[in-house]
Amino acid sequence: MRPILMKGHERPLTFLKYNGDGDLLFSCAKDHTPTIWFADNGERLGTYRGHNGAVWCCDVSSKSLSLSLALALWFIHRMFFGIL
C-alpha cells in the first residue's frame, strides 16, 4: 500500500473508511463535507452537501450502494441524500 494525497478538506479529518472492494475511500471532516475519493490515486469523486456541522463518522453498505452519516443517507451513484 502506498500513501494517498487527498486535497480538498478545509478542516481536520475525523474519519476514513474504504468501501468493501477497496477502490473508494470515504472521508469525514470538521468542514461538514463528507467526500468520496478514488483510492488508487486520491482523486476526488464527489462531495456530499447538506450537513451543518462536523461529520464524525460514516459507514458504507455494499448491499445498497449507500453511505450512512448519522441521520443522513447518501446514495453514492446519484449524489442524492435523504434525511432518515
C-alpha positions, -999 to +999 in steps of 0.1 A: +000+000+000+013+035-008+004+069+007-025+088-009-026+126-010-061+139-008-066+176-013-100+192-007-109+193+030-106+227+047-106+214+083-092+184+100-103+149+090-124+130+116-128+096+099-117+075+069-134+043+055-127+022+024-156+005+006-158-033+005-139-035-028-111-011-016-114+011-046-132+040-030-123+059+001-148+080+021-136+108+044-154+128+070-142+161+084-149+191+106-157+211+074-191+193+072-183+179+037-181+141+035-162+133+004-156+102-017-122+096-034-107+071-058-084+050-035-057+043-062-048+080-069-066+102-044-087+120-070-119+134-056-150+117-070-176+138-052-185+158-021-218+154-003-235+186+007-262+192+033-245+189+067-244+220+090-217+208+113-187+184+117-192+149+103-176+125+127-182+091+112-197+072+083-204+037+072-207+022+037-231-006+027-221-029-002-256-041-004-274-008-010-246+013-026-252+040+000-232+059+026-248+064+060-239+095+080-258+097+113-292+106+102-285+113+065-284+087+038-264+094+007-268+074-025-233+071-040-242+067-076-268+096-076-251+121-052-286+125-036-294+123+001-325+119+023-328+125+060-339+095+080 
